[in-house]
Amino acid sequence: MAISSLTSGLAGLQAYQQGLAVEGHNTANLATQDFVPQSASFNEARPAGTGVTLSTAARELAAAQDAGAAPSGTDPATSITNSLVYKLGFSLSAKVIQAADERLGTLIDIKA
């Protein structure tokens, strides 16, 4: 149980880290003319955990919707909101790992 929680927590950390990297990239190119923003798409991976993929179709759709929002097509409000959500998800995943580590430590102490 504790091992699978560690794996899920690690997968969450990696996924949210990639999401934060995408939003950082979009924010860094906010003033870049004709920049097409990236979009993080969270998908369930097998056997467990989450993954992030960058969707080309989502980038094109975002560019069409945000045309005129900024020279790059990046919406700063959406980027900031996504960053906050990813930050909280990262923090939650870290707490899952911390709880799993505590449970695993307790199990090891009981066996010893």
MMTF fields as JSON, N, C-alpha, C and O atoms, coordinates in Angstrom:
{
  "mmtfVersion": "1.0.0",
  "mmtfProducer": "UNKNOWN",
  "numBonds": 447,
  "numAtoms": 448,
  "numGroups": 112,
  "numChains": 1,
  "numModels": 1,
  "chainsPerModel": [1],
  "groupsPerChain": [112],
  "chainIdList": ["A"],
  "bondAtomList": [4, 2, 8, 6, 12, 10, 16, 14, 20, 18, 24, 22, 28, 26, 32, 30, 36, 34, 40, 38, 44, 42, 48, 46, 52, 50, 56, 54, 60, 58, 64, 62, 68, 66, 72, 70, 76, 74, 80, 78, 84, 82, 88, 86, 92, 90, 96, 94, 100, 98, 104, 102, 108, 106, 112, 110, 116, 114, 120, 118, 124, 122, 128, 126, 132, 130, 136, 134, 140, 138, 144, 142, 148, 146, 152, 150, 156, 154, 160, 158, 164, 162, 168, 166, 172, 170, 176, 174, 180, 178, 184, 182, 188, 186, 192, 190, 196, 194, 200, 198, 204, 202, 208, 206, 212, 210, 216, 214, 220, 218, 224, 222, 228, 226, 232, 230, 236, 234, 240, 238, 244, 242, 248, 246, 252, 250, 256, 254, 260, 258, 264, 262, 268, 266, 272, 270, 276, 274, 280, 278, 284, 282, 288, 286, 292, 290, 296, 294, 300, 298, 304, 302, 308, 306, 312, 310, 316, 314, 320, 318, 324, 322, 328, 326, 332, 330, 336, 334, 340, 338, 344, 342, 348, 346, 352, 350, 356, 354, 360, 358, 364, 362, 368, 366, 372, 370, 376, 374, 380, 378, 384, 382, 388, 386, 392, 390, 396, 394, 400, 398, 404, 402, 408, 406, 412, 410, 416, 414, 420, 418, 424, 422, 428, 426, 432, 430, 436, 434, 440, 438, 444, 442],
  "bondOrderList": [1, 1, 1, 1, 1, 1, 1, 1, 1, 1, 1, 1, 1, 1, 1, 1, 1, 1, 1, 1, 1, 1, 1, 1, 1, 1, 1, 1, 1, 1, 1, 1, 1, 1, 1, 1, 1, 1, 1, 1, 1, 1, 1, 1, 1, 1, 1, 1, 1, 1, 1, 1, 1, 1, 1, 1, 1, 1, 1, 1, 1, 1, 1, 1, 1, 1, 1, 1, 1, 1, 1, 1, 1, 1, 1, 1, 1, 1, 1, 1, 1, 1, 1, 1, 1, 1, 1, 1, 1, 1, 1, 1, 1, 1, 1, 1, 1, 1, 1, 1, 1, 1, 1, 1, 1, 1, 1, 1, 1, 1, 1],
  "groupList": [{"groupName": "MET", "atomNameList": ["N", "CA", "C", "O"], "elementList": ["N", "C", "C", "O"], "formalChargeList": [0, 0, 0, 0], "bondAtomList": [1, 0, 2, 1, 3, 2], "bondOrderList": [1, 1, 2], "singleLetterCode": "M", "chemCompType": "L-PEPTIDE LINKING"}, {"groupName": "ALA", "atomNameList": ["N", "CA", "C", "O"], "elementList": ["N", "C", "C", "O"], "formalChargeList": [0, 0, 0, 0], "bondAtomList": [1, 0, 2, 1, 3, 2], "bondOrderList": [1, 1, 2], "singleLetterCode": "A", "chemCompType": "L-PEPTIDE LINKING"}, {"groupName": "ILE", "atomNameList": ["N", "CA", "C", "O"], "elementList": ["N", "C", "C", "O"], "formalChargeList": [0, 0, 0, 0], "bondAtomList": [1, 0, 2, 1, 3, 2], "bondOrderList": [1, 1, 2], "singleLetterCode": "I", "chemCompType": "L-PEPTIDE LINKING"}, {"groupName": "SER", "atomNameList": ["N", "CA", "C", "O"], "elementList": ["N", "C", "C", "O"], "formalChargeList": [0, 0, 0, 0], "bondAtomList": [1, 0, 2, 1, 3, 2], "bondOrderList": [1, 1, 2], "singleLetterCode": "S", "chemCompType": "L-PEPTIDE LINKING"}, {"groupName": "LEU", "atomNameList": ["N", "CA", "C", "O"], "elementList": ["N", "C", "C", "O"], "formalChargeList": [0, 0, 0, 0], "bondAtomList": [1, 0, 2, 1, 3, 2], "bondOrderList": [1, 1, 2], "singleLetterCode": "L", "chemCompType": "L-PEPTIDE LINKING"}, {"groupName": "THR", "atomNameList": ["N", "CA", "C", "O"], "elementList": ["N", "C", "C", "O"], "formalChargeList": [0, 0, 0, 0], "bondAtomList": [1, 0, 2, 1, 3, 2], "bondOrderList": [1, 1, 2], "singleLetterCode": "T", "chemCompType": "L-PEPTIDE LINKING"}, {"groupName": "GLY", "atomNameList": ["N", "CA", "C", "O"], "elementList": ["N", "C", "C", "O"], "formalChargeList": [0, 0, 0, 0], "bondAtomList": [1, 0, 2, 1, 3, 2], "bondOrderList": [1, 1, 2], "singleLetterCode": "G", "chemCompType": "PEPTIDE LINKING"}, {"groupName": "GLN", "atomNameList": ["N", "CA", "C", "O"], "elementList": ["N", "C", "C", "O"], "formalChargeList": [0, 0, 0, 0], "bondAtomList": [1, 0, 2, 1, 3, 2], "bondOrderList": [1, 1, 2], "singleLetterCode": "Q", "chemCompType": "L-PEPTIDE LINKING"}, {"groupName": "TYR", "atomNameList": ["N", "CA", "C", "O"], "elementList": ["N", "C", "C", "O"], "formalChargeList": [0, 0, 0, 0], "bondAtomList": [1, 0, 2, 1, 3, 2], "bondOrderList": [1, 1, 2], "singleLetterCode": "Y", "chemCompType": "L-PEPTIDE LINKING"}, {"groupName": "VAL", "atomNameList": ["N", "CA", "C", "O"], "elementList": ["N", "C", "C", "O"], "formalChargeList": [0, 0, 0, 0], "bondAtomList": [1, 0, 2, 1, 3, 2], "bondOrderList": [1, 1, 2], "singleLetterCode": "V", "chemCompType": "L-PEPTIDE LINKING"}, {"groupName": "GLU", "atomNameList": ["N", "CA", "C", "O"], "elementList": ["N", "C", "C", "O"], "formalChargeList": [0, 0, 0, 0], "bondAtomList": [1, 0, 2, 1, 3, 2], "bondOrderList": [1, 1, 2], "singleLetterCode": "E", "chemCompType": "L-PEPTIDE LINKING"}, {"groupName": "HIS", "atomNameList": ["N", "CA", "C", "O"], "elementList": ["N", "C", "C", "O"], "formalChargeList": [0, 0, 0, 0], "bondAtomList": [1, 0, 2, 1, 3, 2], "bondOrderList": [1, 1, 2], "singleLetterCode": "H", "chemCompType": "L-PEPTIDE LINKING"}, {"groupName": "ASN", "atomNameList": ["N", "CA", "C", "O"], "elementList": ["N", "C", "C", "O"], "formalChargeList": [0, 0, 0, 0], "bondAtomList": [1, 0, 2, 1, 3, 2], "bondOrderList": [1, 1, 2], "singleLetterCode": "N", "chemCompType": "L-PEPTIDE LINKING"}, {"groupName": "ASP", "atomNameList": ["N", "CA", "C", "O"], "elementList": ["N", "C", "C", "O"], "formalChargeList": [0, 0, 0, 0], "bondAtomList": [1, 0, 2, 1, 3, 2], "bondOrderList": [1, 1, 2], "singleLetterCode": "D", "chemCompType": "L-PEPTIDE LINKING"}, {"groupName": "PHE", "atomNameList": ["N", "CA", "C", "O"], "elementList": ["N", "C", "C", "O"], "formalChargeList": [0, 0, 0, 0], "bondAtomList": [1, 0, 2, 1, 3, 2], "bondOrderList": [1, 1, 2], "singleLetterCode": "F", "chemCompType": "L-PEPTIDE LINKING"}, {"groupName": "PRO", "atomNameList": ["N", "CA", "C", "O"], "elementList": ["N", "C", "C", "O"], "formalChargeList": [0, 0, 0, 0], "bondAtomList": [1, 0, 2, 1, 3, 2], "bondOrderList": [1, 1, 2], "singleLetterCode": "P", "chemCompType": "L-PEPTIDE LINKING"}, {"groupName": "ARG", "atomNameList": ["N", "CA", "C", "O"], "elementList": ["N", "C", "C", "O"], "formalChargeList": [0, 0, 0, 0], "bondAtomList": [1, 0, 2, 1, 3, 2], "bondOrderList": [1, 1, 2], "singleLetterCode": "R", "chemCompType": "L-PEPTIDE LINKING"}, {"groupName": "LYS", "atomNameList": ["N", "CA", "C", "O"], "elementList": ["N", "C", "C", "O"], "formalChargeList": [0, 0, 0, 0], "bondAtomList": [1, 0, 2, 1, 3, 2], "bondOrderList": [1, 1, 2], "singleLetterCode": "K", "chemCompType": "L-PEPTIDE LINKING"}],
  "groupTypeList": [0, 1, 2, 3, 3, 4, 5, 3, 6, 4, 1, 6, 4, 7, 1, 8, 7, 7, 6, 4, 1, 9, 10, 6, 11, 12, 5, 1, 12, 4, 1, 5, 7, 13, 14, 9, 15, 7, 3, 1, 3, 14, 12, 10, 1, 16, 15, 1, 6, 5, 6, 9, 5, 4, 3, 5, 1, 1, 16, 10, 4, 1, 1, 1, 7, 13, 1, 6, 1, 1, 15, 3, 6, 5, 13, 15, 1, 5, 3, 2, 5, 12, 3, 4, 9, 8, 17, 4, 6, 14, 3, 4, 3, 1, 17, 9, 2, 7, 1, 1, 13, 10, 16, 4, 6, 5, 4, 2, 13, 2, 17, 1],
  "groupIdList": [1, 2, 3, 4, 5, 6, 7, 8, 9, 10, 11, 12, 13, 14, 15, 16, 17, 18, 19, 20, 21, 22, 23, 24, 25, 26, 27, 28, 29, 30, 31, 32, 33, 34, 35, 36, 37, 38, 39, 40, 41, 42, 43, 44, 45, 46, 47, 48, 49, 50, 51, 52, 53, 54, 55, 56, 57, 58, 59, 60, 61, 62, 63, 64, 65, 66, 67, 68, 69, 70, 71, 72, 73, 74, 75, 76, 77, 78, 79, 80, 81, 82, 83, 84, 85, 86, 87, 88, 89, 90, 91, 92, 93, 94, 95, 96, 97, 98, 99, 100, 101, 102, 103, 104, 105, 106, 107, 108, 109, 110, 111, 112],
  "secStructList": [7, 2, 2, 2, 2, 2, 2, 2, 2, 2, 2, 2, 2, 2, 2, 2, 2, 2, 2, 2, 2, 2, 2, 2, 2, 2, 2, 2, 6, 6, 6, 7, 6, 6, 7, 7, 7, 7, 7, 3, 3, 3, 3, 3, 7, 1, 1, 1, 1, 3, 3, 3, 3, 3, 7, 2, 2, 2, 2, 2, 2, 2, 2, 2, 2, 6, 5, 6, 6, 5, 6, 6, 1, 7, 7, 2, 2, 2, 2, 2, 2, 2, 2, 2, 2, 2, 2, 2, 2, 2, 2, 2, 2, 2, 2, 2, 2, 2, 2, 2, 2, 2, 2, 2, 2, 2, 2, 2, 2, 2, 2, 7],
  "xCoordList": [0.821, 0.0, 0.87, 0.64, 1.87, 2.714, 3.57, 3.832, 4.008, 4.85, 4.049, 4.562, 2.806, 1.996, 1.672, 1.562, 1.519, 1.293, 2.519, 2.401, 3.701, 4.936, 5.014, 5.385, 4.662, 4.708, 3.71, 4.034, 2.501, 1.479, 1.893, 1.722, 2.433, 2.884, 4.004, 4.023, 4.941, 6.047, 5.543, 5.996, 4.6, 4.032, 3.327, 3.414, 2.631, 1.979, 2.981, 2.775, 4.068, 5.121, 5.667, 5.833, 5.945, 6.505, 5.504, 5.881, 4.236, 3.221, 3.034, 3.004, 2.909, 2.712, 3.958, 3.851, 5.129, 6.357, 6.358, 6.733, 5.932, 5.851, 4.811, 5.032, 3.68, 2.652, 3.18, 2.921, 3.925, 4.529, 5.547, 5.645, 6.301, 7.278, 6.583, 7.069, 5.456, 4.693, 4.216, 4.361, 3.645, 3.148, 4.291, 4.134, 5.437, 6.603, 7.079, 7.457, 7.057, 7.447, 6.48, 6.902, 5.189, 4.192, 4.344, 4.246, 4.58, 4.73, 6.003, 6.0, 7.076, 8.338, 8.207, 8.909, 7.321, 7.134, 5.888, 5.347, 5.436, 4.225, 4.292, 3.295, 5.442, 5.584, 6.154, 6.432, 6.329, 6.874, 5.794, 4.754, 6.043, 5.077, 4.844, 5.805, 3.607, 3.191, 3.6, 3.701, 3.834, 4.139, 2.845, 1.819, 2.888, 1.721, 1.907, 2.806, 1.071, 1.256, 1.022, 0.231, 1.726, 1.557, 0.441, 0.058, -0.061, -1.112, -0.787, -0.488, -0.842, -0.596, -1.905, -2.934, -1.854, -3.031, -2.703, -1.822, -3.407, -3.144, -3.95, -5.163, -3.273, -3.901, -3.503, -2.388, -4.423, -4.094, -3.187, -3.467, -2.108, -1.163, -1.368, -1.851, -1.012, -1.136, 0.235, 1.18, 0.417, -0.582, -1.149, -2.282, -0.402, -0.933, -0.225, 0.842, -0.821, -0.206, -0.81, -1.827, -0.173, -0.642, 0.497, 1.664, 0.172, 1.174, 0.722, -0.458, 1.622, 1.303, 1.781, 2.904, 0.931, 1.328, 1.052, 0.172, 1.801, 1.563, 0.759, 1.159, -0.349, -1.261, -1.094, -1.232, -0.798, -0.679, -2.04, -2.155, -3.071, -4.422, -4.864, -5.498, -4.526, -4.884, -4.135, -4.684, -2.893, -2.132, -2.776, -2.902, -3.18, -3.813, -5.143, -5.455, -5.935, -7.209, -7.001, -7.717, -6.029, -5.74, -5.293, -5.661, -4.513, -4.057, -5.227, -5.273, -6.164, -7.325, -8.23, -8.765, -8.406, -9.264, -8.645, -9.352, -7.331, -6.652, -6.044, -5.255, -6.396, -5.834, -6.176, -7.347, -5.19, -5.387, -5.241, -5.192, -5.167, -5.01, -3.628, -3.49, -2.639, -1.264, -0.596, -1.114, 0.552, 1.207, 1.467, 1.536, 1.61, 1.931, 0.697, 0.803, -0.452, -1.643, -1.79, -2.727, -0.889, -0.946, -1.819, -1.635, -2.758, -3.61, -2.951, -2.864, -2.486, -1.773, -2.629, -2.114, -3.907, -4.771, -4.896, -4.83, -5.073, -5.168, -3.852, -3.841, -2.756, -1.439, -1.179, -0.655, -1.537, -1.338, -2.239, -1.8, -3.484, -4.411, -3.914, -3.917, -3.488, -2.954, -1.732, -1.579, -0.866, 0.335, -0.028, 0.594, -1.03, -1.455, -2.042, -1.779, -2.831, -3.408, -2.303, -2.329, -1.335, -0.231, 0.625, 1.099, 0.824, 1.607, 0.916, 1.568, -0.393, -1.133, -1.149, -1.061, -1.259, -1.205, 0.145, 0.225, 1.205, 2.558, 2.684, 3.241, 2.158, 2.204, 1.416, 1.86, 0.258, -0.548, 0.186, 0.175, 0.812, 1.569, 2.73, 3.043, 3.364, 4.451, 3.913, 4.589, 2.71, 2.115, 1.736, 1.816, 1.326, 1.04, 2.314, 2.288, 3.428, 4.712, 5.125, 5.614, 4.932, 5.287, 4.459, 5.002, 3.163, 2.301, 2.679, 2.719, 2.957, 3.35, 4.675, 4.848, 5.6, 6.89, 6.711, 7.372, 5.823, 5.562, 4.947, 5.319, 4.014, 3.37, 4.391, 4.412, 5.221, 6.239, 7.227, 7.648, 7.596, 8.494, 7.88, 8.565, 6.58, 5.878, 5.856, 6.057, 5.615, 5.614, 6.978, 7.077, 8.02, 9.379, 9.673, 10.275, 9.251, 9.475, 8.734, 9.255, 7.535, 6.761, 7.45, 7.508, 7.969, 8.621, 9.954, 10.363, 10.626, 11.947, 11.89, 12.93],
  "yCoordList": [-1.187, 0.0, 1.259, 2.181, 1.288, 2.479, 2.656, 3.782, 1.544, 1.629, 2.209, 3.054, 1.771, 2.304, 3.775, 4.539, 4.18, 5.599, 6.431, 7.543, 5.88, 6.575, 6.75, 7.816, 5.697, 5.745, 6.759, 7.531, 6.756, 7.71, 9.146, 10.049, 9.341, 10.681, 11.178, 12.346, 10.293, 10.669, 11.007, 11.973, 10.203, 10.48, 11.833, 12.58, 12.151, 13.449, 14.592, 15.616, 14.416, 15.447, 15.709, 16.859, 14.637, 14.786, 15.451, 16.299, 15.069, 15.635, 17.126, 17.927, 17.491, 18.903, 19.73, 20.909, 19.134, 19.838, 20.174, 21.278, 19.209, 19.478, 20.553, 21.414, 20.507, 21.532, 22.918, 23.889, 23.001, 24.289, 24.747, 25.94, 23.815, 24.167, 24.717, 25.664, 24.13, 24.612, 26.039, 26.896, 26.294, 27.642, 28.643, 29.801, 28.218, 29.096, 29.457, 30.599, 28.475, 28.702, 29.683, 30.592, 29.49, 30.392, 31.815, 32.784, 31.934, 33.253, 33.94, 35.147, 33.19, 33.761, 34.303, 35.242, 33.719, 34.147, 35.002, 35.089, 35.625, 36.437, 37.548, 37.837, 38.165, 39.285, 38.873, 39.735, 37.59, 37.108, 37.103, 36.464, 37.808, 37.888, 36.517, 35.798, 36.152, 34.915, 33.648, 32.583, 33.745, 32.569, 31.794, 32.384, 30.488, 29.643, 28.978, 28.153, 29.323, 28.76, 27.257, 26.714, 26.602, 25.174, 24.949, 25.858, 23.743, 23.389, 22.043, 21.085, 21.962, 20.695, 19.929, 20.479, 18.67, 17.808, 16.65, 15.843, 16.566, 15.521, 14.281, 14.354, 13.149, 11.881, 10.817, 10.823, 9.905, 8.8, 7.832, 7.437, 7.456, 6.504, 5.136, 5.033, 4.118, 2.763, 2.249, 2.516, 1.543, 0.978, 1.965, 1.788, 2.996, 3.96, 5.294, 5.358, 6.342, 7.66, 8.53, 8.186, 9.658, 10.584, 10.953, 10.778, 11.452, 11.903, 13.197, 13.542, 13.898, 15.14, 15.04, 14.61, 15.434, 15.497, 16.897, 17.591, 17.306, 18.598, 18.366, 17.595, 19.024, 18.8, 19.879, 21.066, 19.474, 20.425, 21.009, 22.204, 20.17, 20.661, 21.685, 22.685, 21.431, 22.379, 23.694, 24.763, 23.621, 24.854, 25.678, 26.896, 25.012, 25.725, 26.329, 27.459, 25.587, 26.089, 27.275, 28.272, 27.177, 28.274, 29.513, 30.631, 29.323, 30.456, 31.125, 32.351, 30.334, 30.892, 31.644, 32.698, 31.113, 31.748, 33.009, 33.971, 33.009, 34.105, 35.117, 35.968, 35.036, 35.976, 37.392, 37.724, 38.198, 39.577, 39.772, 40.914, 38.692, 38.814, 39.377, 40.229, 38.907, 39.379, 39.092, 38.297, 39.722, 39.44, 37.95, 37.484, 37.212, 35.796, 34.916, 33.757, 35.413, 34.591, 33.946, 33.178, 34.239, 33.701, 34.596, 35.813, 34.01, 34.755, 34.739, 33.679, 35.877, 35.901, 35.403, 34.725, 35.723, 35.291, 33.768, 33.163, 33.156, 31.7, 31.058, 30.045, 31.635, 31.098, 31.154, 30.2, 32.247, 32.386, 31.415, 30.774, 31.305, 30.375, 28.945, 28.203, 28.555, 27.204, 26.968, 25.894, 27.962, 27.824, 27.596, 26.773, 28.315, 28.131, 26.74, 26.111, 26.266, 24.924, 23.874, 22.939, 24.021, 23.059, 23.092, 22.052, 24.274, 24.413, 23.68, 22.969, 23.852, 23.168, 21.652, 20.883, 21.228, 19.801, 19.213, 18.097, 19.956, 19.526, 19.367, 18.384, 20.351, 20.32, 19.123, 18.456, 18.863, 17.716, 16.402, 15.503, 16.291, 15.078, 14.882, 13.753, 15.979, 15.888, 15.404, 14.646, 15.831, 15.37, 13.894, 13.187, 13.427, 11.996, 11.194, 10.163, 11.665, 10.977, 11.008, 10.011, 12.139, 12.263, 11.295, 10.623, 11.223, 10.312, 8.855, 8.045, 8.527, 7.151, 6.801, 5.683, 7.745, 7.527, 7.276, 6.41, 8.032, 7.843, 6.467, 5.792, 6.052, 4.736, 3.622, 2.631, 3.787, 2.78, 2.684, 1.589, 3.826, 3.83, 3.125, 2.41, 3.332, 2.663, 1.159, 0.39, 0.733, -0.701, -1.315, -2.423, -0.617, -1.131, -1.232, -2.211, -0.221, -0.255, -1.421, -2.034, -1.733, -2.839, -4.168, -5.037, -4.333, -5.583, -5.769, -6.902, -4.679, -4.778, -5.065, -5.176],
  "zCoordList": [0.0, 0.0, 0.0, -0.782, 0.882, 0.983, -0.263, -0.685, -0.854, -2.048, -3.217, -3.95, -3.402, -4.5, -4.267, -5.226, -3.017, -2.716, -3.067, -3.582, -2.781, -3.157, -4.67, -5.162, -5.401, -6.857, -7.405, -8.308, -6.86, -7.305, -6.983, -7.802, -5.797, -5.416, -6.308, -6.698, -6.634, -7.522, -8.918, -9.531, -9.422, -10.742, -10.741, -11.716, -9.656, -9.538, -9.522, -10.174, -8.774, -8.746, -10.141, -10.546, -10.873, -12.215, -13.161, -13.97, -13.06, -13.941, -13.678, -14.612, -12.415, -12.091, -12.377, -12.715, -12.247, -12.608, -14.095, -14.49, -14.921, -16.364, -16.661, -17.512, -15.962, -16.152, -15.806, -16.518, -14.704, -14.329, -15.365, -15.652, -15.923, -16.957, -18.2, -18.817, -18.562, -19.721, -19.49, -20.362, -18.314, -18.019, -17.908, -18.296, -17.386, -17.342, -18.739, -19.003, -19.629, -21.027, -21.699, -22.414, -21.461, -22.042, -21.504, -22.257, -20.21, -19.598, -20.089, -20.329, -20.239, -20.714, -22.133, -22.507, -22.916, -24.297, -24.477, -25.58, -23.413, -23.435, -24.478, -25.141, -24.627, -25.557, -26.918, -27.751, -27.15, -28.411, -29.48, -29.32, -30.555, -31.648, -32.284, -32.56, -32.515, -33.183, -32.439, -33.048, -31.139, -30.336, -30.109, -29.768, -30.295, -30.052, -28.691, -28.528, -27.713, -26.375, -26.34, -27.112, -25.431, -25.229, -24.213, -23.477, -24.189, -23.248, -22.631, -23.345, -21.311, -20.628, -20.53, -20.137, -20.888, -20.82, -19.892, -20.189, -18.771, -17.794, -18.154, -18.351, -18.239, -18.589, -17.585, -17.064, -17.321, -16.431, -17.164, -18.295, -16.518, -17.105, -16.473, -15.346, -17.177, -16.657, -16.277, -17.019, -15.198, -14.321, -13.309, -12.863, -12.933, -11.961, -12.158, -12.769, -11.642, -11.704, -12.78, -13.383, -13.014, -14.027, -14.942, -14.594, -16.085, -17.033, -17.676, -17.614, -18.276, -18.955, -20.39, -20.653, -21.308, -22.71, -23.218, -22.709, -24.215, -24.836, -26.104, -26.976, -26.192, -27.3, -28.357, -28.062, -29.586, -30.691, -31.032, -31.302, -31.023, -31.322, -30.282, -30.618, -29.019, -27.967, -28.146, -27.881, -28.592, -28.835, -29.942, -29.824, -31.016, -32.132, -31.712, -32.088, -30.935, -30.452, -29.524, -29.62, -28.628, -27.71, -28.473, -28.113, -29.509, -30.312, -31.022, -31.123, -31.509, -32.201, -31.227, -31.57, -30.021, -29.024, -28.447, -28.15, -28.288, -27.614, -28.579, -28.167, -29.83, -30.799, -30.362, -30.182, -30.195, -29.772, -28.278, -27.822, -27.487, -26.043, -25.71, -24.832, -26.397, -26.248, -27.579, -28.364, -27.859, -29.138, -29.354, -30.491, -28.263, -28.382, -28.443, -28.842, -28.069, -27.982, -26.62, -26.403, -25.698, -24.347, -23.482, -23.463, -22.773, -21.847, -20.473, -19.853, -19.984, -18.701, -17.534, -16.645, -17.519, -16.417, -16.386, -15.316, -17.534, -17.608, -17.205, -16.506, -17.638, -17.31, -15.805, -15.229, -15.181, -13.733, -12.98, -12.025, -13.4, -12.755, -12.869, -11.887, -14.064, -14.256, -13.381, -12.799, -13.286, -12.455, -10.994, -10.323, -10.497, -9.11, -8.884, -7.859, -9.832, -9.726, -9.736, -8.935, -10.635, -10.72, -9.461, -9.005, -8.901, -7.67, -6.521, -5.757, -6.399, -5.34, -5.563, -4.605, -6.811, -7.123, -6.77, -6.257, -7.039, -6.694, -5.184, -4.696, -4.449, -2.99, -2.44, -1.505, -3.022, -2.6, -2.865, -2.024, -4.012, -4.338, -3.362, -2.984, -2.958, -1.978, -0.635, 0.061, -0.261, 0.994, 0.927, 1.931, -0.242, -0.423, -0.19, 0.483, -0.745, -0.557, 0.909, 1.439, 1.559, 2.973, 3.827, 4.703, 3.576, 4.343, 4.087, 5.013, 2.825, 2.496, 3.172, 3.657, 3.205, 3.851, 5.35, 5.923, 5.972, 7.407, 7.665, 8.625, 6.818, 6.988, 6.759, 7.489, 5.759, 5.475, 6.627, 7.001, 7.188, 8.342, 9.538, 10.269, 9.733, 10.824, 10.6, 11.54, 9.368, 9.068, 9.304, 9.83, 8.927, 9.111, 10.608, 11.049, 11.407, 12.851, 13.507, 14.439, 13.035, 13.596, 13.306, 14.176, 12.099, 11.695, 12.435, 12.688, 12.778, 13.387, 14.833, 15.482]
}
